[in-house]
Amino acid sequence: MPRTEQERLDRIAEIIENVDNRCMAYDGPVGQTLDEMRSDEIEQIYKLAKGESDKLDPDWERAKEHFDKVRQRYMDLEGTPGINTTIALRTVFDPLAKRYNSGERTGELFTEMMNVE
């Protein structure tokens, strides 16, 4: 949880960079980052700017629910002719699940779990 002003600014920069990276993974360079932000990311930035860091602990239940829902969609597609979900399941979902199940609770893991689509 960020405590100093510099830590809060670093966390804001990390959120913005994560949005940029998420968008670039889909369709190249990002035009207006703000247009691509989810409401939870904007809320985190606002709270960081206001110094309300005590409310910034990630909602791990929400992240796990989202992750499991998307993972299940991929698993449901396994065996469908012309669709190969094995690569995504083995290279994206399995490593994230392993990190989560081993007890890791970092901001990076939270962001990665929330960004799966």
C-alpha positions in Angstrom: 0.0 0.0 0.0 1.6 3.3 -1.1 2.4 5.6 1.8 4.6 8.4 0.7 3.8 11.0 -2.0 6.4 9.4 -4.3 5.0 5.9 -3.8 1.5 7.3 -4.6 2.9 8.9 -7.8 4.7 5.8 -8.8 1.5 3.8 -8.3 -0.4 6.2 -10.5 2.2 5.9 -13.2 2.0 2.1 -12.9 -1.8 2.2 -13.4 -1.5 4.4 -16.5 1.3 2.2 -17.9 -0.8 -0.9 -17.3 -3.7 0.6 -19.3 -1.3 1.5 -22.1 0.2 -2.0 -22.2 -3.3 -3.6 -22.1 -4.4 -1.5 -25.1 -1.2 -2.0 -27.1 -1.6 -5.8 -26.7 -5.0 -5.5 -28.5 -4.6 -3.0 -31.2 -1.3 -1.1 -31.2 -0.4 2.3 -29.8 -2.9 4.0 -27.5 -4.4 7.3 -28.4 -6.3 8.6 -25.4 -5.4 6.5 -22.3 -8.2 8.0 -20.3 -10.7 6.7 -22.8 -9.4 3.2 -22.3 -9.4 3.2 -18.5 -11.8 1.1 -16.5 -13.7 2.9 -13.7 -11.8 1.0 -11.0 -8.5 2.3 -12.4 -9.7 5.9 -12.4 -11.0 5.4 -8.8 -7.6 4.1 -7.7 -5.8 7.1 -9.2 -8.3 9.5 -7.5 -7.8 7.8 -4.2 -4.0 7.8 -4.6 -4.0 11.5 -5.5 -6.1 12.3 -2.4 -3.9 10.2 -0.1 -6.7 7.8 0.7 -4.3 4.8 0.5 -6.0 2.9 3.3 -8.9 2.1 0.9 -6.6 0.9 -1.9 -6.1 -2.7 -1.0 -7.1 -4.7 -4.1 -10.4 -6.5 -4.0 -9.0 -10.0 -4.4 -12.4 -11.6 -4.3 -13.5 -9.5 -7.3 -10.2 -10.3 -9.1 -10.5 -14.0 -8.5 -14.2 -14.0 -9.6 -13.3 -12.2 -12.9 -10.3 -14.4 -13.5 -12.2 -17.6 -13.0 -15.1 -16.4 -15.2 -12.8 -15.6 -18.1 -10.8 -18.7 -17.6 -13.9 -20.9 -17.7 -14.9 -19.3 -21.0 -11.6 -20.4 -22.5 -12.0 -23.9 -21.0 -15.5 -24.1 -22.4 -14.1 -23.5 -25.9 -11.6 -26.4 -25.6 -12.3 -29.0 -28.2 -14.2 -26.6 -30.5 -13.1 -27.2 -34.1 -10.8 -24.4 -35.3 -10.3 -22.9 -31.8 -7.1 -23.5 -29.8 -7.3 -22.2 -26.3 -4.6 -24.5 -25.0 -1.9 -21.8 -25.5 -3.8 -19.1 -23.6 -4.7 -21.5 -20.8 -1.1 -22.8 -20.4 0.8 -19.6 -20.9 -1.5 -17.0 -19.3 -4.1 -18.5 -17.0 -2.2 -21.4 -15.5 0.8 -19.2 -14.3 -1.5 -16.6 -12.9 -3.6 -19.2 -11.1 -0.4 -20.8 -9.7 0.8 -17.4 -8.4 -2.6 -16.7 -6.8 -2.9 -20.2 -5.3 0.6 -20.0 -3.8 -0.5 -16.9 -1.8 0.9 -14.1 -3.9 -1.1 -10.9 -3.5 0.9 -8.2 -5.3 -0.5 -5.2 -7.2 1.1 -6.7 -10.4 -0.8 -10.0 -10.0 -4.1 -8.2 -9.2 -3.7 -6.1 -12.4 -2.8 -9.1 -14.5 -5.8 -11.1 -13.2 -8.2 -8.1 -13.9 -6.8 -7.6 -17.4 -7.5 -11.1 -18.7 -10.1 -11.1 -21.4 
